[in-house]
Amino acid sequence: MYDIGIIGGGTAGLTAAIYGQRAGKSTLVLEGLNYGGQIVNSPNVENYPGIASISGAEFSMNLMEQASRLGAEMKTEQVTGISEEDGHKVVVTTGESYVCRTVVIATGMVHRHLGLEKEIKLAGAGVSYCATCDGMFFRGRDVAVVGGGNTALQDADFLSNYCNKVYLVHRRDEFRGENNLVQALEKRENVEWILDTVVKDILGEQTVEGLELHNKKTGADSAIKVAGVFVAVGQIPKNQEFADYVSLDDAGFIRASEDCMTSRAGVFAAGDCRTKEVRQLTTAAADGAVAALAAVKYLA
Ligand SMILES: Cc1cc2nc3c(=O)[nH]c(=O)nc-3n(C[C@H](O)[C@H](O)[C@H](O)COP(=O)(O)OP(=O)(O)OC[C@H]3O[C@@H](n4cnc5c(N)ncnc54)[C@H](O)[C@@H]3O)c2cc1C
């Protein structure tokens, strides 16, 4: 029996393990894929306070070692569900089940891709899924944002503060995002709208050099020169396994606020998998701490 069962070995989950162990509780971290989570493949992180520059791999390794040194138990197993048994929580994986007094769900999310071959090849070399994280690398340059929801509109707004020009490429002629965001963007002189248009290809071999576009209405192909493309076509939370156990919002994120409490007593949600505005390493780490300390309080 573990005091705190943690599902997901990204920044939120590993931070929860650090705080849980330091509070004298036994913690088990279950990670289905690779420890470190989304950040592991990022070449450079420059916005984590106190660390001027670090690769995602080194950041992840440091977190893992810190949690491990404190005594957190770690297993590489995919969790398939959670159930209640005799007042405890049973975390079920593909091969085992673990009885825990409390659970922290920290399963993160993945960004929806455009599905282009070059997208994977040039990820981190001009292709980005996070304007807040990577925007600064494109100061003074021309970039494109692809998407039509709030994230795309917010990204375009954010980037227009310091990029030379921002193209906003959207496959429809109207945006899904909020009207006030659209209106704010319309006032930006360095934002150019390219509507009814999809990205056919990403140009460049070593780094992004441009985009090949296809207008769905006219059928015309064209190209723009950009140094970066920010893909904002959706986020996919990895919470389906828990849909019958805790309350999810329409987009599939676990309903929880800054206190990380879910709809179920003794179960907490931390990091990108929960409803929130800002999905970053700092907020994932903050959630990990809050969720673990809430679990400790619950145990008391
Ligand atoms: C390319 C890229 C670059 C980024 N750069 C920055 C940056 O520079 N600065 C910044 O602040 N943020 C950056 N981010 C965002 C940041 O990585 C995330 O906000 C952060 O990783 C969220 O941490 P998390 O622990 O909540 O989720 P994740 O990192 O997504 O970790 C969740 C973990 O849970 C595991 N998991 C999911 N489901 C299960 C299951 N059923 N069973 C077991 N394990 C499961 C996953 O495999 C994953 O390892 C970047 C993101 C990407 C994709």
The ligand as an SDF file (V2000), in Angstrom:
LIG
                    3D

 53 58  0  0  0  0  0  0  0  0999 V2000
    8.2700   20.5710  -27.6560 C   0  0  0  0  0  0  0  0  0  0  0  0
    7.8250   21.2120  -26.3510 C   0  0  0  0  0  0  0  0  0  0  0  0
    8.5840   22.2150  -25.8050 C   0  0  0  0  0  0  0  0  0  0  0  0
    8.1890   22.8190  -24.6270 C   0  0  0  0  0  0  0  0  0  0  0  0
    8.9870   23.7960  -24.1130 N   0  0  0  0  0  0  0  0  0  0  0  0
    8.6600   24.3500  -22.9320 C   0  0  0  0  0  0  0  0  0  0  0  0
    9.5060   25.3460  -22.3480 C   0  0  0  0  0  0  0  0  0  0  0  0
   10.5270   25.7280  -22.9240 O   0  0  0  0  0  0  0  0  0  0  0  0
    9.1210   25.8590  -21.1640 N   0  0  0  0  0  0  0  0  0  0  0  0
    7.9820   25.4710  -20.5140 C   0  0  0  0  0  0  0  0  0  0  0  0
    7.7030   25.9730  -19.4230 O   0  0  0  0  0  0  0  0  0  0  0  0
    7.1830   24.5320  -21.0340 N   0  0  0  0  0  0  0  0  0  0  0  0
    7.4830   23.9640  -22.2140 C   0  0  0  0  0  0  0  0  0  0  0  0
    6.6560   23.0270  -22.7690 N   0  0  0  0  0  0  0  0  0  0  0  0
    5.4350   22.6480  -22.0430 C   0  0  0  0  0  0  0  0  0  0  0  0
    5.8010   21.6730  -20.9080 C   0  0  0  0  0  0  0  0  0  0  0  0
    6.5860   20.6370  -21.4320 O   0  0  0  0  0  0  0  0  0  0  0  0
    4.5370   21.1180  -20.2520 C   0  0  0  0  0  0  0  0  0  0  0  0
    3.7620   22.1810  -19.7630 O   0  0  0  0  0  0  0  0  0  0  0  0
    4.9110   20.1750  -19.0950 C   0  0  0  0  0  0  0  0  0  0  0  0
    5.6800   19.1060  -19.5980 O   0  0  0  0  0  0  0  0  0  0  0  0
    3.6770   19.6170  -18.4050 C   0  0  0  0  0  0  0  0  0  0  0  0
    4.0830   18.6750  -17.4800 O   0  0  0  0  0  0  0  0  0  0  0  0
    3.0930   17.5230  -16.9750 P   0  0  0  0  0  0  0  0  0  0  0  0
    3.8590   16.7230  -16.0020 O   0  0  0  0  0  0  0  0  0  0  0  0
    1.8200   18.0950  -16.5800 O   0  0  0  0  0  0  0  0  0  0  0  0
    2.7700   16.6610  -18.2740 O   0  0  0  0  0  0  0  0  0  0  0  0
    3.7080   15.8300  -19.2590 P   0  0  0  0  0  0  0  0  0  0  0  0
    5.0240   16.4570  -19.3990 O   0  0  0  0  0  0  0  0  0  0  0  0
    2.8770   15.6540  -20.4780 O   0  0  0  0  0  0  0  0  0  0  0  0
    3.9020   14.4400  -18.5150 O   0  0  0  0  0  0  0  0  0  0  0  0
    2.8450   13.5190  -18.3930 C   0  0  0  0  0  0  0  0  0  0  0  0
    3.4050   12.1180  -18.3610 C   0  0  0  0  0  0  0  0  0  0  0  0
    2.3470   11.2170  -18.0530 O   0  0  0  0  0  0  0  0  0  0  0  0
    2.5220   10.0260  -18.8120 C   0  0  0  0  0  0  0  0  0  0  0  0
    1.2380    9.3590  -18.9410 N   0  0  0  0  0  0  0  0  0  0  0  0
    0.1220    9.7790  -19.6080 C   0  0  0  0  0  0  0  0  0  0  0  0
   -0.8750    8.8990  -19.4820 N   0  0  0  0  0  0  0  0  0  0  0  0
   -0.3950    7.8820  -18.7210 C   0  0  0  0  0  0  0  0  0  0  0  0
   -0.9590    6.6580  -18.2480 C   0  0  0  0  0  0  0  0  0  0  0  0
   -2.2280    6.3050  -18.5220 N   0  0  0  0  0  0  0  0  0  0  0  0
   -0.1750    5.8370  -17.5050 N   0  0  0  0  0  0  0  0  0  0  0  0
    1.1000    6.1740  -17.2020 C   0  0  0  0  0  0  0  0  0  0  0  0
    1.6880    7.3210  -17.6340 N   0  0  0  0  0  0  0  0  0  0  0  0
    0.9440    8.1640  -18.3760 C   0  0  0  0  0  0  0  0  0  0  0  0
    3.0620   10.5350  -20.1480 C   0  0  0  0  0  0  0  0  0  0  0  0
    3.7400    9.4950  -20.8430 O   0  0  0  0  0  0  0  0  0  0  0  0
    3.9780   11.6590  -19.7030 C   0  0  0  0  0  0  0  0  0  0  0  0
    5.3020   11.2240  -19.5080 O   0  0  0  0  0  0  0  0  0  0  0  0
    7.0130   22.4110  -23.9620 C   0  0  0  0  0  0  0  0  0  0  0  0
    6.2240   21.3860  -24.5110 C   0  0  0  0  0  0  0  0  0  0  0  0
    6.6220   20.7930  -25.7000 C   0  0  0  0  0  0  0  0  0  0  0  0
    5.7810   19.6840  -26.2940 C   0  0  0  0  0  0  0  0  0  0  0  0
  1  2  1  0
  2  3  1  0
  2 52  2  0
  3  4  2  0
  4  5  1  0
  4 50  1  0
  5  6  2  0
  6  7  1  0
  6 13  1  0
  7  8  2  0
  7  9  1  0
  9 10  1  0
 10 11  2  0
 10 12  1  0
 12 13  2  0
 13 14  1  0
 14 15  1  0
 14 50  1  0
 15 16  1  0
 16 17  1  0
 16 18  1  0
 18 19  1  0
 18 20  1  0
 20 21  1  0
 20 22  1  0
 22 23  1  0
 23 24  1  0
 24 25  2  0
 24 26  1  0
 24 27  1  0
 27 28  1  0
 28 29  2  0
 28 30  1  0
 28 31  1  0
 31 32  1  0
 32 33  1  0
 33 34  1  0
 33 48  1  0
 34 35  1  0
 35 36  1  0
 35 46  1  0
 36 37  1  0
 36 45  1  0
 37 38  2  0
 38 39  1  0
 39 40  1  0
 39 45  2  0
 40 41  1  0
 40 42  2  0
 42 43  1  0
 43 44  2  0
 44 45  1  0
 46 47  1  0
 46 48  1  0
 48 49  1  0
 50 51  2  0
 51 52  1  0
 52 53  1  0
M  END
$$$$
